[in-house]
Amino acid sequence: MKLYIDADALPNLLKPIILRTIERLQMQTIVISNKKVTIGRSMLVTYLIVKQGADEADHKIVEMVQEGDLVITADIPLADRIISKQAHAIDHRGALYTKENIKQYLAMRNLMEEIRESGEITKGPKPFSQKDAHQFANQLHAFVTKYY
């Protein structure tokens, strides 16, 4: 299993959590972004910067990911593409996307996008917190305990 990180919007609070997991498990990791993003130094981490563009990092992750790999992303359409390749995805707040729940997440995302496009003002996501980081850490630990 390889770990892929969609790093363009990765919260800083998650970086040390992820790096500790990588080192503890000796997990090969690829950090993919449109700009330089560092989660820390490790011989196990490869940084890949793709050209600018809204979905360039997503396309590269989908191209590279293999069945059974894990992707950390908050991008629900990307998670849907990952799940369709029989890989796994966890979002920044600790939600584990699965083939059983990804369509529901995608439908809700699309509905909210339609509401915003109609001119309705929505609150957007709440600010990322220490509690979110804790939930992510718990989910990541549970996942790697089960699958790695």
C-alpha positions as CSV (number, residue, x, y, z in Angstrom):
1,M,0.0,0.0,0.0
2,K,1.2,3.5,-0.9
3,L,-0.1,6.7,0.6
4,Y,-1.0,9.6,-1.7
5,I,-1.6,13.0,-0.3
6,D,-3.6,15.6,-2.2
7,A,-1.6,18.4,-0.6
8,D,-2.9,21.7,-2.0
9,A,-5.4,22.2,0.8
10,L,-3.8,20.0,3.5
11,P,-4.2,21.6,6.9
12,N,-1.0,22.2,8.7
13,L,-2.3,20.4,11.8
14,L,-2.3,17.1,9.9
15,K,1.3,17.2,8.7
16,P,3.0,15.9,11.9
17,I,0.2,13.3,12.3
18,I,0.8,12.0,8.8
19,L,4.6,12.1,9.1
20,R,4.6,10.1,12.3
21,T,2.4,7.5,10.7
22,I,4.6,7.3,7.6
23,E,7.8,6.9,9.7
24,R,6.2,4.4,12.2
25,L,4.9,2.2,9.4
26,Q,7.7,2.8,6.9
27,M,5.0,3.7,4.4
28,Q,6.0,4.9,0.9
29,T,4.2,8.3,0.4
30,I,3.7,10.6,-2.5
31,V,2.7,14.2,-1.8
32,I,1.1,15.8,-4.9
33,S,0.4,19.5,-5.3
34,N,0.4,22.5,-7.7
35,K,2.9,24.3,-5.5
36,K,5.6,23.4,-3.0
37,V,4.0,21.8,0.0
38,T,6.1,20.0,2.6
39,I,4.9,17.7,5.3
40,G,8.4,17.1,6.7
41,R,11.6,15.4,5.9
42,S,11.6,11.6,5.3
43,M,13.3,9.3,2.9
44,L,9.8,7.7,2.5
45,V,8.2,10.8,1.1
46,T,8.4,11.9,-2.5
47,Y,7.1,15.3,-3.5
48,L,5.6,15.8,-6.9
49,I,4.6,19.2,-8.2
50,V,2.2,19.2,-11.1
51,K,1.4,22.1,-13.5
52,Q,-1.1,24.7,-12.4
53,G,-4.7,23.9,-12.9
54,A,-7.8,23.1,-10.9
55,D,-7.7,19.4,-11.3
56,E,-4.1,18.7,-12.3
57,A,-3.1,17.1,-8.9
58,D,-6.3,15.1,-8.9
59,H,-5.6,13.7,-12.4
60,K,-2.1,12.7,-11.4
61,I,-3.3,11.0,-8.2
62,V,-5.9,9.0,-10.2
63,E,-3.3,8.1,-12.8
64,M,-0.9,6.8,-10.2
65,V,-3.1,5.2,-7.5
66,Q,-3.4,1.4,-7.5
67,E,-6.0,-0.9,-5.9
68,G,-5.6,-0.9,-2.1
69,D,-3.7,2.4,-1.9
70,L,-4.8,5.2,0.4
71,V,-5.4,8.8,-0.6
72,I,-5.8,11.7,1.9
73,T,-8.0,14.3,0.3
74,A,-10.9,16.6,1.0
75,D,-11.9,16.6,-2.6
76,I,-15.1,14.5,-2.9
77,P,-15.1,14.1,-6.7
78,L,-11.4,12.9,-6.4
79,A,-12.4,10.5,-3.6
80,D,-15.2,9.1,-5.9
81,R,-12.6,8.4,-8.7
82,I,-10.2,6.8,-6.1
83,I,-13.0,4.5,-4.8
84,S,-13.8,3.5,-8.4
85,K,-10.2,2.2,-8.7
86,Q,-10.7,0.0,-5.6
87,A,-8.4,2.3,-3.5
88,H,-9.3,4.1,-0.2
89,A,-9.7,7.7,0.7
90,I,-9.9,9.6,4.0
91,D,-10.8,13.3,4.2
92,H,-9.1,15.9,6.4
93,R,-11.7,15.7,9.1
94,G,-11.5,11.9,9.4
95,A,-14.3,10.7,7.2
96,L,-13.5,7.4,5.5
97,Y,-15.0,7.5,2.0
98,T,-16.2,4.0,0.9
99,K,-18.1,2.5,-2.0
100,E,-21.1,2.5,0.3
101,N,-21.1,6.2,1.2
102,I,-19.2,8.1,-1.6
103,K,-22.3,8.6,-3.8
104,Q,-24.1,10.2,-0.8
105,Y,-21.2,12.6,-0.1
106,L,-21.0,13.4,-3.9
107,A,-24.8,14.1,-4.1
108,M,-24.6,16.4,-1.1
109,R,-21.6,18.3,-2.5
110,N,-23.3,18.7,-5.8
111,L,-26.5,19.9,-4.2
112,M,-24.6,22.5,-2.2
113,E,-22.8,23.6,-5.4
114,E,-26.1,24.1,-7.2
115,I,-27.4,26.1,-4.2
116,R,-24.4,28.4,-4.3
117,E,-24.6,28.7,-8.1
118,S,-28.2,29.8,-7.8
119,G,-27.0,32.8,-5.8
120,E,-27.8,31.5,-2.4
121,I,-25.2,32.4,0.2
122,T,-24.1,29.4,2.2
123,K,-21.8,29.3,5.3
124,G,-19.3,26.9,3.8
125,P,-17.3,24.5,5.9
126,K,-16.5,25.4,9.5
127,P,-12.9,26.3,10.2
128,F,-10.5,23.3,10.7
129,S,-10.0,22.7,14.4
130,Q,-7.9,20.6,16.7
131,K,-10.9,18.4,17.2
132,D,-10.9,17.7,13.4
133,A,-7.2,16.9,13.5
134,H,-7.9,14.4,16.4
135,Q,-10.7,12.8,14.4
136,F,-8.4,12.5,11.4
137,A,-5.7,10.9,13.5
138,N,-8.1,8.4,15.0
139,Q,-9.5,7.4,11.5
140,L,-6.0,7.2,10.0
141,H,-4.8,5.0,12.9
142,A,-7.9,2.7,12.6
143,F,-7.4,2.4,8.9
144,V,-3.7,1.5,8.9
145,T,-4.3,-0.9,11.8
146,K,-6.9,-2.7,9.7
147,Y,-5.3,-2.6,6.3
148,Y,-1.5,-2.0,6.6
